């Protein structure tokens, strides 16, 4: 409820960021004695923090160099019809979110949506909703797509996170992106027709920074894949995958033209959010207030199918109250309390999937939705009502869940 309250307050007063509220909640947790000062450092997962610093540094370089813009427009300049353009719009933003994180695409997506609205005549609201849904869905399929997946990859003990995520989630994610495009097009009565998008990405997308960012992103993905392969072959590998992006970023930044500017552009607010969230969520968990509700909704046993359904239900419900990242942190603590010795990859992937797509149900379900809304209101004098978002989001989230669950069951 604290996180939902902070998102509501921020919606009414956007000058105060969400991380500021979370930092204040952590202050209250320590000041009230809910968590002793001596336990503050123990509560913060340094591996997750390093992971975020590394990924955000690389993504900051990719964004400032124009690399992400170039990739988006290279793809979306090819379609010749409105429907094919919408499909590639959804797929491109979703796939970019899977490697550059959903919050990044939430920042760079609105200008793309606005440009496409002007070129095609499609209602900007339809394109903004498709943007929000697409980056949430796309971020589901990798451990680097969103912050809650990072938590699961680092804290679950999963042996081969990237390979496991892609095995279960790649195909249904592509299918969901396509189906979501159809839903939005039908609900907004978008007519098909010829279209010619002639927009060029920024010229400096071919700068040295773009090449450095490309190499760094490729290095992170290849390193994670290699580590997964070594783990599956029972060969020496690292279990601390969070250090991989940090080490790659450390090697790449000296080759950037303006490393100081890159570091200044890192989303430090999200990193502060995570550090203070660890403190706040530990205080809440130690209080025991959420153990009984979680136990009632998700008792868990030795039946993998029942566990998968329970995890999905708990995620969809509690993510609306806590927001998905804090919920995942609390749920991981809950699983550790149970011992989670009988849980397999399917349950962990179900947690990643359902907690992520829960962000498509309501406007307050994911921080990326708020980022998009703020950009639309400040730049284009438009807004999207929470009720309108939920009307469309309920259909999308239901469909997403029905598509993902059979893949989780069949691929186990």
C-alpha positions in Angstrom: 0.0 0.0 0.0 2.9 2.4 0.7 4.2 2.1 -2.9 0.7 2.4 -4.4 0.2 5.5 -2.1 3.4 7.0 -3.4 2.4 6.5 -7.0 -0.9 8.1 -6.4 0.7 11.0 -4.7 3.2 11.4 -7.5 0.4 11.3 -10.0 -1.1 14.3 -8.3 2.2 15.9 -7.6 4.7 14.8 -10.3 7.5 17.0 -9.0 8.2 14.5 -6.3 9.6 11.2 -7.7 8.6 7.7 -6.5 12.1 7.0 -5.2 11.8 10.1 -2.9 8.8 8.5 -1.2 10.5 5.1 -0.9 13.5 6.8 0.7 11.3 8.5 3.2 9.5 5.2 4.0 13.0 3.6 4.6 13.8 6.5 6.9 10.6 5.9 8.9 11.4 2.2 9.1 14.8 2.9 10.7 13.7 5.9 12.8 10.8 3.9 14.3 13.0 1.0 15.1 11.3 -1.5 12.8 14.7 -2.2 11.4 17.9 -1.6 13.5 20.6 0.6 12.0 23.0 -2.4 12.3 20.8 -4.4 9.8 20.5 -1.7 7.1 23.6 -2.8 5.1 22.6 -6.4 5.5 19.2 -5.6 4.0 20.6 -4.1 0.8 21.5 -6.7 -1.9 24.7 -5.2 -3.4 24.6 -7.6 -6.3 21.3 -6.2 -7.5 22.6 -2.6 -7.1 25.8 -3.4 -9.1 23.7 -5.0 -11.8 21.5 -1.9 -12.1 24.5 0.5 -12.1 26.1 -1.5 -14.9 23.0 -1.9 -17.1 21.9 1.7 -16.6 25.4 3.0 -17.5 25.5 1.0 -20.8 21.9 1.9 -21.6 22.6 5.6 -20.9 25.5 5.4 -23.4 23.2 3.7 -25.9 20.5 6.3 -25.5 22.7 9.4 -25.6 24.5 8.2 -28.7 21.2 7.7 -30.6 21.7 4.0 -30.9 18.3 3.1 -29.5 16.6 5.7 -31.7 18.4 4.4 -34.8 17.4 0.8 -34.1 13.8 1.8 -33.6 13.5 3.9 -36.8 15.5 1.4 -38.9 12.8 -1.1 -38.3 9.7 1.1 -38.3 10.7 2.8 -41.5 10.2 -0.4 -43.5 6.4 -1.2 -43.2 4.1 0.0 -46.0 0.7 -0.5 -44.3 -0.7 0.8 -41.0 -1.2 -2.7 -39.5 2.3 -3.8 -40.3 3.6 -0.6 -38.9 1.7 -1.1 -35.6 3.0 -4.6 -35.3 6.6 -3.7 -35.8 6.1 -0.7 -33.5 5.0 -3.1 -30.7 7.6 -5.8 -31.5 10.5 -3.3 -31.7 9.7 -1.4 -28.5 9.1 -4.7 -26.7 12.3 -6.3 -27.9 14.3 -3.2 -27.1 12.8 -3.2 -23.6 14.0 -6.8 -23.1 17.6 -5.7 -23.4 17.5 -2.0 -22.4 14.9 -2.3 -19.6 11.3 -1.1 -19.7 11.9 2.2 -17.9 14.4 3.2 -20.6 11.9 2.6 -23.3 9.2 4.5 -21.3 11.4 7.5 -21.6 12.3 7.3 -25.3 9.0 5.8 -26.5 6.5 8.8 -26.3 8.4 10.9 -28.9 8.2 7.9 -31.3 4.5 7.4 -30.5 3.9 11.1 -31.2 5.8 11.1 -34.5 3.9 8.0 -35.7 0.6 9.6 -34.7 1.3 12.6 -36.9 2.4 10.5 -39.8 -0.4 7.9 -39.7 -3.2 9.9 -38.1 -3.7 7.2 -35.5 -5.0 8.5 -32.2 -2.1 9.3 -29.9 -3.8 7.6 -27.0 -3.9 4.3 -28.9 -0.2 4.5 -29.6 0.7 5.5 -26.0 -1.3 2.5 -24.6 0.3 0.2 -27.1 3.7 1.6 -26.0 3.0 1.0 -22.3 1.7 -2.6 -22.9 4.4 -3.5 -25.4 7.4 -2.5 -23.2 5.9 -4.3 -20.2 5.3 -7.5 -22.2 8.6 -7.3 -24.0 10.5 -6.8 -20.7 9.1 -10.1 -19.4 11.3 -12.4 -21.4 14.8 -11.7 -20.1 16.4 -11.3 -16.6 17.5 -7.8 -17.7 14.2 -6.5 -19.0 12.9 -5.0 -15.8 14.0 -4.6 -12.1 11.8 -7.4 -10.8 13.3 -9.9 -13.2 16.8 -8.8 -12.0 15.7 -9.5 -8.4 14.5 -13.0 -9.4 17.6 -13.8 -11.5 19.9 -12.8 -8.7 18.0 -14.0 -5.6 16.3 -17.2 -6.8 19.5 -19.3 -7.3 18.4 -20.1 -10.9 21.4 -21.7 -12.6 21.0 -20.3 -16.1 18.7 -17.2 -15.8 19.0 -15.9 -19.4 18.6 -19.3 -21.0 15.7 -20.2 -18.7 13.8 -17.0 -19.2 14.1 -17.3 -23.0 13.1 -20.9 -23.0 9.8 -20.3 -21.2 9.0 -16.7 -22.3 10.4 -15.9 -25.7 7.6 -17.5 -27.9 4.6 -16.4 -25.8 6.0 -12.9 -25.5 6.2 -12.5 -29.3 2.7 -13.9 -29.5 1.4 -11.5 -26.8 3.0 -8.5 -28.5 1.2 -9.4 -31.8 -2.2 -10.1 -30.1 -2.0 -6.9 -28.0 -1.4 -4.9 -31.2 -4.6 -6.4 -32.7 -6.6 -5.7 -29.5 -5.6 -2.0 -29.4 -6.1 -1.6 -33.1 -9.7 -3.0 -32.9 -10.6 -1.1 -29.7 -9.5 2.2 -31.3 -11.0 1.3 -34.7 -7.7 1.8 -36.5 -8.1 1.4 -40.3 -5.5 -0.3 -42.4 -4.0 1.6 -45.3 -0.8 2.6 -47.0 1.8 4.5 -45.0 5.2 5.9 -45.7 7.4 6.7 -42.6 10.3 8.8 -43.7 12.0 9.7 -40.5 15.7 9.6 -39.9 17.4 8.9 -36.5 19.9 11.3 -35.1 23.0 11.6 -37.2 25.4 10.9 -34.4 24.0 7.4 -34.0 27.1 6.3 -36.0 29.4 8.0 -33.5 32.0 6.1 -31.4 29.7 6.1 -28.5 27.1 4.1 -30.5 29.7 1.5 -31.4 30.9 1.3 -27.8 27.3 0.9 -26.5 26.6 -1.8 -29.1 29.7 -3.7 -28.1 28.9 -3.4 -24.4 25.3 -4.6 -24.8 26.5 -7.5 -27.0 29.2 -8.4 -24.4 26.6 -8.5 -21.5 24.3 -10.8 -23.5 27.1 -13.1 -24.7 28.6 -13.2 -21.2 25.3 -14.2 -19.7 24.7 -16.8 -22.3 28.2 -18.2 -21.9 27.8 -18.3 -18.1 24.4 -20.1 -18.5 26.1 -22.7 -20.9 28.9 -23.4 -18.4 26.3 -23.8 -15.6 24.2 -26.2 -17.6 27.4 -28.2 -18.4 28.4 -28.2 -14.7 31.6 -26.3 -15.6 33.1 -23.5 -13.6 30.9 -20.4 -13.8 29.8 -17.5 -11.6 26.6 -17.6 -9.6 26.7 -13.8 -9.1 25.5 -12.7 -12.5 24.8 -9.2 -11.1 28.5 -8.3 -11.5 28.5 -9.0 -15.2 27.0 -5.8 -16.5 28.9 -3.8 -13.9 32.3 -5.2 -15.1 31.3 -4.7 -18.8 30.3 -1.1 -18.1 33.6 -0.5 -16.2 35.5 -1.7 -19.3 33.3 0.3 -21.8 33.0 3.7 -20.1 36.7 4.8 -20.6 36.1 4.6 -24.4 33.1 6.9 -24.3 33.6 10.5 -25.5 32.1 12.0 -22.4 32.0 9.4 -19.5 31.0 12.1 -17.0 27.9 12.9 -19.1 27.0 9.2 -19.4 27.2 8.7 -15.6 25.1 11.9 -15.0 22.4 10.4 -17.2 22.2 7.1 -15.3 18.8 6.6 -13.7 20.2 7.0 -10.2 16.6 7.6 -8.9 15.8 3.9 -9.7 19.0 2.8 -7.9 18.1 4.8 -4.9 14.6 3.4 -5.1 16.0 -0.1 -4.9 18.5 0.5 -2.1 15.8 2.1 0.1 13.2 -0.5 -1.0 15.3 -3.3 0.4 15.3 -1.5 3.7 11.6 -0.7 3.7 10.5 -4.2 2.5 12.7 -5.9 5.2 11.0 -3.8 7.8 7.5 -4.7 6.4 8.5 -8.4 6.2 9.9 -8.6 9.7 6.7 -7.1 11.0 4.9 -10.2 9.7 1.8 -8.2 8.5 1.8 -9.7 5.0 2.7 -13.3 5.9 -0.9 -14.4 6.6 -2.4 -12.9 3.4 0.4 -14.4 1.2 -0.1 -17.8 2.9 -3.8 -17.6 2.2 -3.5 -16.8 -1.5 -0.3 -18.8 -2.1 0.1 -21.7 0.4 2.4 -23.6 -2.0 3.0 -27.4 -1.8 4.6 -30.1 -3.9 2.3 -29.7 -6.9 4.2 -27.6 -9.5 1.0 -26.8 -11.5 -0.9 -25.6 -8.4 2.2 -23.6 -7.3 2.4 -21.9 -10.7 -1.3 -20.9 -10.6 -0.9 -19.6 -7.0 2.2 -17.6 -7.8 0.4 -16.1 -10.8 -2.7 -15.2 -8.7 -0.7 -13.7 -5.9 1.4 -11.6 -8.3 -1.6 -10.2 -10.1 -3.3 -9.3 -6.9 -0.5 -8.0 -4.7 1.3 -6.1 -7.5 -1.6 -3.7 -7.6 -1.3 -3.0 -3.9 2.5 -2.9 -3.6 3.7 -2.3 -7.2 5.5 -5.2 -8.8 9.1 -4.6 -7.7 8.4 -4.4 -3.9 5.9 -7.3 -4.2 8.6 -9.5 -5.8 11.1 -8.6 -3.1 8.5 -9.5 -0.4 7.5 -12.7 -2.2 11.1 -13.9 -2.5 11.4 -13.4 1.3 8.2 -15.4 1.7 9.6 -18.2 -0.5 12.8 -18.2 1.5 10.8 -18.5 4.7 9.1 -21.6 3.3 12.5 -23.0 2.3 11.4 -23.1 -1.4 13.3 -26.4 -1.8 10.5 -27.9 -3.8 10.2 -24.9 -6.2 11.5 -25.2 -9.7 12.2 -22.9 -12.6 8.6 -22.9 -13.6 7.4 -21.2 -10.4 10.2 -18.6 -10.5 9.4 -17.8 -14.2 5.7 -17.6 -13.3 6.6 -15.0 -10.7 8.6 -13.0 -13.2 5.9 -13.3 -15.8 2.9 -12.5 -13.7 4.4 -9.7 -11.6 5.5 -8.0 -14.8 2.3 -8.2 -16.8 0.4 -7.1 -13.7 1.7 -3.7 -14.7 -0.7 -3.8 -17.7 -3.7 -4.0 -15.5 -3.7 -0.6 -14.0 -2.0 2.7 -14.6 -0.3 2.4 -11.1 0.7 -1.2 -11.7 4.1 -0.3 -13.1 6.5 2.7 -12.7 7.0 2.7 -16.5 3.3 3.6 -17.0 3.8 6.7 -14.8 6.9 7.7 -16.7 5.0 7.5 -20.0 2.0 9.4 -18.6 4.2 12.2 -17.3 6.0 12.6 -20.6 2.6 12.7 -22.5 1.1 15.3 -20.2 4.2 17.5 -20.1 5.1 17.4 -23.8 1.9 16.8 -25.7 -0.9 18.2 -23.5 -2.7 14.9 -23.4 -3.5 12.4 -20.7 -4.9 8.9 -20.1 -7.4 8.4 -17.4 -6.8 5.5 -14.9 -10.2 4.1 -15.7 -9.6 4.1 -19.5 -6.2 2.4 -18.9 -7.8 -0.3 -16.8 -10.6 -1.0 -19.3 -8.1 -1.8 -22.0 -5.5 -3.2 -19.6 -7.9 -5.7 -18.1 -8.5 -7.3 -21.6 -4.7 -7.2 -22.4 -3.7 -8.7 -19.0 -6.2 -11.5 -19.1 -5.1 -12.4 -22.6 -1.4 -12.2 -21.7 -2.0 -14.5 -18.7 -3.9 -17.1 -20.8 -1.2 -17.1 -23.4 1.7 -17.4 -21.0 0.4 -20.1 -18.6 0.1 -23.0 -21.2 3.7 -22.4 -22.2 4.8 -22.6 -18.6 3.0 -25.9 -18.2 4.0 -27.5 -21.5 7.7 -26.5 -21.4 8.3 -27.7 -17.9 
